[in-house]
Amino acid sequence: MNDLGQDLELRLVRYFTVVAAHEHFGRAAAELHVAQPALSRQIQRLEKYLGTRLLDRTPQGTRLTPAGRTFLPRAQALLQAARQAELAVREQTQTERITIGYVEDLVVTAAVRELRRRYPAAEISTRYLSCRDVGALSDKRVDALVARTPLPLAADDVFTTPLYEEPRMLVVPRGHSLAGRASVTAEELAGQEAAPCAFETADWTSYRILGAGVPRIENYEDKLELVASGRAIAVLPAGDRRSSLRPDLVTVPIEGAPPSQVVLVSRKGDPNPMIRNLGLAAKAVLTAPAA
């Protein structure tokens, strides 16, 4: 006998399809990020609603009952229909939704504020991306990305809008032989062994840790600690002021180095007009930090 007065819950249907796919409550619970006893109770709720047993427990896990085998393809179709309905609605509201990714020290607050001023009804969100999130644009976790070039993204797949440029600076520990210099040249740094972030692919990347045998490090604070310890030196955009917060580090301008370019990147062919709107807002308000 089912739960009178209640509709079939899609959540319970999804739980059932995951258990059926794994044929094991423990593995299904791990995928769903729920406790195994709680998952078992939810399946029992579904079985009570339908008035029949869907799964039999076995020494190896679970198996579908005849009723479960009958219900499974219909359950999958039900979930697919619900997903298609959600996507259809989201497509209609696509013009009012955008997720903006940004990396490292870049501040996109002014652009987001300007975009919200221009489109007050839009749903605008931001997402900080680390070196490990290089695929966030291609897998649609973000609709647009504010970052520094170069990026390991195929030119045929993305559209790039330049925003502004910054010179580069060298960061060294206090007491380093270059710490007292008024500037250094790009030629003096040529040939240094580098350990770039996954976002960076070319010789003149925006963030470089230089030094023989330097390990690959993703966390920015760990990079600064490596420099402060005397094991490495760093090349950063001049607008990145985080290193100035440490009294044991010194910054030195670099002459002859190509500037670090900040760009807005989106997927080529994306029909979301909020991306173009973001580009206009960003170009209007985002500029290089004052020296």
C-alpha positions as CSV (number, residue, x, y, z in Angstrom):
1,M,0.0,0.0,0.0
2,N,1.5,3.4,-1.0
3,D,1.7,6.6,0.9
4,L,-1.7,8.1,0.2
5,G,-1.9,11.7,-0.8
6,Q,1.7,11.9,-1.8
7,D,3.2,12.0,-5.3
8,L,6.1,9.9,-6.4
9,E,9.4,11.6,-5.5
10,L,12.0,11.9,-8.2
11,R,14.7,11.7,-5.6
12,L,13.6,8.2,-4.6
13,V,13.4,7.2,-8.2
14,R,17.0,8.4,-8.7
15,Y,18.2,6.5,-5.7
16,F,16.7,3.3,-7.0
17,T,18.3,3.7,-10.4
18,V,21.8,4.2,-8.8
19,V,21.4,1.1,-6.6
20,A,20.2,-0.9,-9.6
21,A,23.2,0.3,-11.6
22,H,25.7,-0.7,-8.8
23,E,23.8,-3.8,-7.6
24,H,25.2,-2.8,-4.2
25,F,23.8,-0.5,-1.5
26,G,27.3,0.5,-0.2
27,R,28.7,1.6,-3.6
28,A,25.4,3.4,-4.4
29,A,25.5,5.2,-1.1
30,A,29.0,6.4,-1.8
31,E,28.1,7.8,-5.2
32,L,25.0,9.5,-3.8
33,H,26.9,10.8,-0.7
34,V,24.3,9.5,1.7
35,A,24.6,7.0,4.6
36,Q,23.9,3.4,3.6
37,P,21.1,2.9,6.2
38,A,19.5,6.1,5.1
39,L,19.6,4.9,1.4
40,S,18.1,1.6,2.4
41,R,15.2,3.4,4.2
42,Q,14.5,5.6,1.1
43,I,14.3,2.5,-1.1
44,Q,11.9,1.0,1.4
45,R,9.8,4.2,1.1
46,L,9.7,3.8,-2.6
47,E,8.8,0.2,-2.4
48,K,6.0,1.0,0.1
49,Y,4.7,3.7,-2.3
50,L,4.6,1.3,-5.2
51,G,3.3,-1.6,-3.1
52,T,5.9,-4.1,-4.2
53,R,9.5,-5.0,-3.5
54,L,12.0,-3.8,-6.2
55,L,15.3,-5.2,-4.9
56,D,16.4,-8.4,-3.2
57,R,19.5,-8.4,-1.1
58,T,22.1,-11.1,-1.9
59,P,25.5,-12.1,-0.3
60,Q,27.1,-10.2,-3.2
61,G,24.9,-7.1,-3.0
62,T,21.4,-6.6,-4.5
63,R,19.5,-7.8,-7.6
64,L,16.3,-6.6,-9.2
65,T,13.1,-8.4,-8.6
66,P,10.7,-8.9,-11.5
67,A,8.9,-5.7,-10.5
68,G,12.2,-3.9,-10.3
69,R,13.2,-5.0,-13.8
70,T,9.8,-3.7,-15.0
71,F,10.2,-0.4,-13.2
72,L,13.8,0.4,-14.0
73,P,13.5,1.5,-17.7
74,R,10.4,3.5,-16.8
75,A,12.3,5.1,-13.9
76,Q,15.2,6.0,-16.2
77,A,12.7,7.5,-18.7
78,L,11.1,9.5,-15.9
79,L,14.4,11.0,-14.8
80,Q,15.3,11.8,-18.3
81,A,12.0,13.5,-19.0
82,A,12.4,15.6,-15.8
83,R,16.0,16.6,-16.9
84,Q,14.7,17.6,-20.4
85,A,12.0,19.7,-18.8
86,E,14.5,21.5,-16.6
87,L,16.8,22.1,-19.6
88,A,14.0,23.4,-21.7
89,V,13.1,26.0,-19.0
90,R,16.7,27.0,-18.5
91,E,17.2,27.6,-22.2
92,Q,14.3,30.0,-22.1
93,T,15.9,31.9,-19.2
94,Q,19.4,31.6,-20.6
95,T,19.6,35.3,-21.4
96,E,19.3,36.2,-17.7
97,R,21.9,33.8,-16.3
98,I,25.7,33.7,-16.3
99,T,28.5,32.2,-14.2
100,I,31.8,34.1,-14.3
101,G,35.0,32.3,-13.5
102,Y,38.2,34.1,-12.4
103,V,41.7,33.1,-11.4
104,E,44.6,34.0,-9.2
105,D,44.4,37.6,-7.8
106,L,42.1,39.0,-10.4
107,V,39.2,41.0,-9.0
108,V,36.0,41.0,-11.1
109,T,33.8,42.8,-8.6
110,A,33.6,46.0,-10.6
111,A,32.5,44.2,-13.7
112,V,29.9,42.1,-11.8
113,R,28.6,45.2,-10.1
114,E,28.3,47.0,-13.5
115,L,26.6,44.0,-15.1
116,R,24.1,43.8,-12.3
117,R,23.4,47.5,-12.7
118,R,22.7,47.1,-16.3
119,Y,20.7,43.9,-16.0
120,P,19.1,43.9,-12.5
121,A,16.9,40.9,-13.2
122,A,19.8,38.7,-14.3
123,E,21.1,35.8,-12.2
124,I,24.9,36.6,-12.0
125,S,27.3,34.4,-10.1
126,T,31.1,34.1,-9.8
127,R,33.4,31.2,-9.3
128,Y,37.0,31.2,-8.2
129,L,39.1,28.8,-10.2
130,S,42.4,27.2,-9.2
131,C,45.0,25.6,-11.4
132,R,43.2,22.4,-11.2
133,D,40.1,23.9,-12.8
134,V,41.5,24.4,-16.2
135,G,38.5,22.6,-17.8
136,A,35.8,24.7,-16.1
137,L,35.0,26.6,-19.3
138,S,34.9,23.7,-21.6
139,D,32.8,21.5,-19.3
140,K,30.4,24.5,-18.7
141,R,30.9,25.0,-15.0
142,V,31.4,28.7,-16.0
143,D,30.1,30.6,-19.0
144,A,33.0,33.0,-19.2
145,L,36.5,33.2,-17.7
146,V,38.6,36.3,-16.7
147,A,42.2,35.2,-16.7
148,R,45.7,36.0,-17.9
149,T,47.1,34.7,-21.2
150,P,48.4,32.4,-22.3
151,L,45.8,29.7,-21.5
152,P,45.9,26.0,-22.6
153,L,42.6,26.4,-24.5
154,A,42.3,25.7,-28.2
155,A,41.9,28.9,-30.2
156,D,39.2,27.3,-32.4
157,D,37.1,26.5,-29.3
158,V,37.1,29.9,-27.6
159,F,36.5,33.6,-28.2
160,T,38.9,36.0,-26.4
161,T,38.3,39.6,-25.6
162,P,41.4,41.6,-24.4
163,L,40.7,43.7,-21.3
164,Y,44.0,45.3,-20.1
165,E,47.7,44.7,-19.7
166,E,50.1,44.8,-16.8
167,P,53.9,44.9,-16.7
168,R,55.8,42.2,-14.8
169,M,57.8,42.2,-11.7
170,L,60.4,40.0,-10.0
171,V,59.8,38.8,-6.5
172,V,62.9,37.8,-4.5
173,P,63.7,37.2,-0.8
174,R,65.0,40.2,1.1
175,G,68.8,40.1,1.0
176,H,68.8,38.5,-2.5
177,S,71.5,39.8,-4.9
178,L,68.8,41.3,-7.0
179,A,66.8,42.8,-4.2
180,G,68.5,46.2,-4.3
181,R,68.3,46.7,-8.1
182,A,66.1,49.4,-9.6
183,S,65.1,46.9,-12.3
184,V,66.2,43.7,-14.0
185,T,66.0,42.7,-17.6
186,A,64.2,39.8,-19.3
187,E,67.5,38.6,-20.6
188,E,68.9,38.2,-17.1
189,L,66.1,35.8,-16.4
190,A,66.3,33.8,-19.6
191,G,67.0,30.1,-19.3
192,Q,65.8,29.8,-15.8
193,E,64.1,26.6,-15.0
194,A,60.4,27.2,-14.3
195,A,57.5,25.3,-12.7
196,P,54.3,26.8,-14.1
197,C,50.7,26.4,-13.0
198,A,48.4,24.2,-15.2
199,F,46.8,27.4,-16.6
200,E,50.1,28.4,-18.0
201,T,51.8,27.0,-21.1
202,A,54.4,29.4,-22.6
203,D,57.7,30.9,-21.6
204,W,56.3,34.2,-20.5
205,T,53.4,33.1,-18.4
206,S,51.9,35.4,-15.9
207,Y,53.0,33.4,-12.8
208,R,56.4,31.7,-12.9
209,I,58.5,30.2,-10.1
210,L,62.1,30.1,-11.2
211,G,64.9,28.0,-9.8
212,A,66.7,24.7,-10.4
213,G,64.8,21.7,-9.2
214,V,61.8,23.7,-8.1
215,P,58.7,21.4,-7.4
216,R,55.4,22.1,-9.1
217,I,53.3,24.0,-6.6
218,E,49.7,25.1,-7.0
219,N,49.0,27.1,-3.8
220,Y,50.0,30.7,-4.1
221,E,51.0,31.1,-0.5
222,D,53.2,28.0,-0.8
223,K,54.9,29.6,-3.9
224,L,55.7,32.8,-1.9
225,E,57.0,30.6,1.0
226,L,59.3,28.9,-1.5
227,V,60.6,32.3,-2.6
228,A,61.0,33.6,0.9
229,S,63.0,30.5,1.9
230,G,65.6,31.4,-0.9
231,R,64.9,28.3,-2.9
232,A,63.3,30.2,-5.9
233,I,62.4,33.6,-7.3
234,A,59.1,34.5,-8.9
235,V,57.8,36.5,-11.9
236,L,54.4,38.0,-11.3
237,P,52.1,40.6,-12.8
238,A,52.8,44.1,-11.3
239,G,49.2,44.4,-10.3
240,D,49.4,41.4,-8.0
241,R,50.0,43.1,-4.6
242,R,49.8,40.0,-2.4
243,S,53.6,39.5,-2.2
244,S,53.9,43.1,-0.8
245,L,52.1,41.9,2.4
246,R,55.2,39.9,3.3
247,P,58.1,42.0,4.8
248,D,60.6,39.2,3.8
249,L,59.9,39.7,0.1
250,V,61.1,42.4,-2.3
251,T,59.7,43.3,-5.7
252,V,61.8,44.5,-8.7
253,P,60.4,45.8,-12.0
254,I,61.3,43.7,-15.1
255,E,62.4,45.6,-18.3
256,G,62.0,44.1,-21.7
257,A,59.4,41.5,-20.8
258,P,56.1,41.2,-22.7
259,P,53.2,42.5,-20.6
260,S,50.8,40.2,-18.8
261,Q,47.4,40.4,-20.7
262,V,44.1,40.0,-18.9
263,V,41.4,38.7,-21.1
264,L,37.7,37.5,-21.0
265,V,37.3,34.1,-22.6
266,S,34.1,32.3,-23.6
267,R,33.1,29.3,-25.6
268,K,33.0,30.0,-29.3
269,G,29.4,29.9,-30.6
270,D,27.8,30.1,-27.1
271,P,24.4,31.8,-27.8
272,N,24.1,33.3,-24.3
273,P,23.9,37.1,-24.8
274,M,24.9,37.7,-21.2
275,I,28.5,36.9,-22.3
276,R,28.6,39.8,-24.7
277,N,26.9,42.0,-22.1
278,L,29.7,40.9,-19.6
279,G,32.3,41.8,-22.2
280,L,30.9,45.3,-22.6
281,A,30.7,45.8,-18.8
282,A,34.2,44.4,-18.2
283,K,35.8,46.6,-20.8
284,A,34.1,49.6,-19.4
285,V,35.2,49.2,-15.8
286,L,38.1,46.8,-15.5
287,T,41.5,48.4,-15.8
288,A,45.1,47.6,-14.7
289,P,45.7,48.5,-11.0
290,A,47.4,51.8,-10.5
291,A,51.2,51.6,-10.0
